[in-house]
């Protein structure tokens, strides 16, 4: 049977978190999840907050919560450049819910602050959802 893997790299400003063969990756894009498999078409996109899940050969999976960044999939090589990556198993559900409550309680003093508040809410909501799946 032919090799059905691709190279998956997860890189943050602090470290190269992952550089391994993968059979599937579910990538959180700014407008929804994007699935990557062997020989997926080339794409470049903006990441959104959510869970990056990478399935490895042999059946195991690894997941990280990422807040944003960019991804590129070209020639059986997926590169995820994330602003940060926290293993989903290290997320604290109570802390994520508290972060969401704080973000929901924020009120803009000026209209220009609303974008930052909305983004903080999106990140907190995605963190709550990811922590519930661990």
C-alpha positions in Angstrom: 0.0 0.0 0.0 1.3 3.4 -0.9 2.4 5.9 1.8 -0.6 8.1 2.6 1.2 10.6 4.9 2.3 14.2 4.6 4.7 16.3 6.6 3.1 18.4 9.3 5.0 21.3 11.0 3.7 23.4 13.9 5.9 26.4 14.6 5.4 29.1 17.2 7.7 32.2 17.8 9.1 30.2 20.8 9.7 26.7 19.3 9.2 24.2 16.6 6.4 22.2 18.4 5.9 19.5 15.8 7.7 18.2 12.7 6.3 14.7 11.9 4.5 12.5 9.5 0.7 12.8 9.7 -2.3 11.1 8.1 -4.8 13.9 8.7 -4.9 17.4 10.2 -7.9 19.4 11.2 -6.9 23.1 11.1 -8.9 25.9 12.7 -9.2 28.6 10.0 -10.7 32.1 10.6 -13.9 30.9 8.8 -14.2 27.3 9.9 -12.2 24.0 10.1 -10.0 22.9 7.2 -9.0 19.2 6.7 -5.7 18.2 5.3 -4.8 14.8 4.0 -2.2 13.3 1.6 -2.3 15.1 -1.7 -4.6 17.9 -0.6 -4.6 20.9 -2.9 -2.3 23.7 -2.2 -3.7 26.4 0.0 -2.6 29.3 2.2 -4.9 30.7 4.8 -5.4 32.7 8.0 -5.9 30.7 11.2 -8.6 31.4 13.8 -8.8 30.3 17.4 -9.5 26.7 17.9 -8.1 23.1 18.1 -5.5 21.9 15.8 -5.7 18.1 15.7 -3.1 16.0 14.0 -3.6 12.3 13.4 -0.4 10.3 13.2 0.4 7.0 11.5 -0.5 4.2 13.8 -3.7 5.8 15.0 -2.6 8.3 17.7 -3.7 11.9 17.7 -2.2 15.1 19.1 -4.1 18.4 19.7 -3.1 22.0 20.5 -5.2 25.1 21.1 -4.0 27.9 18.9 -5.2 31.5 18.9 -4.3 32.4 15.3 -1.6 32.7 12.7 -1.3 31.3 9.2 -1.0 28.0 7.5 0.3 26.8 4.2 -0.2 23.4 2.5 1.9 22.8 -0.5 3.2 19.5 -2.0 2.3 17.2 0.9 3.8 19.6 3.5 1.5 21.4 5.9 3.1 24.3 7.8 1.2 25.9 10.6 2.7 29.2 11.9 0.8 29.9 15.1 1.1 32.8 17.6 1.0 30.2 20.3 0.2 26.5 20.8 -1.0 25.0 24.1 -1.6 21.2 24.3 -5.3 20.7 24.7 -4.7 18.4 27.7 -3.1 21.4 29.5 -6.2 23.6 29.2 -8.1 24.3 32.4 -11.9 24.3 31.7 -12.6 26.5 34.8 -10.0 29.0 33.8 -11.3 29.0 30.2 -14.9 29.7 31.4 -13.6 32.5 33.7 -11.7 34.0 30.7 -14.9 33.9 28.7 -17.0 35.5 31.5 -14.4 38.3 31.7 -14.4 38.8 28.0 -18.2 38.9 27.9 -18.3 41.5 30.8 -15.9 43.9 29.0 -17.6 47.0 27.6 -15.9 49.3 25.1 -15.2 52.8 26.3 -14.9 53.8 22.6 -16.2 52.1 19.5 -12.7 51.2 18.2 -12.2 48.9 21.2 -15.1 46.6 20.1 -12.9 44.6 17.6 -10.4 43.7 20.4 -13.3 42.7 22.7 -14.9 40.6 20.0 -11.6 38.8 19.3 -11.1 38.2 23.0 -14.6 36.6 23.1 -13.9 34.4 20.1 -10.6 33.2 21.6 -12.2 32.5 25.0 -15.2 30.7 23.4 -12.9 28.5 21.3 -10.8 27.7 24.4 -13.9 26.7 26.4 -14.9 24.4 23.5 -11.4 22.8 23.2 -11.1 22.3 27.0 -14.4 20.5 27.0 -13.2 17.9 24.5 -10.0 16.9 26.3 
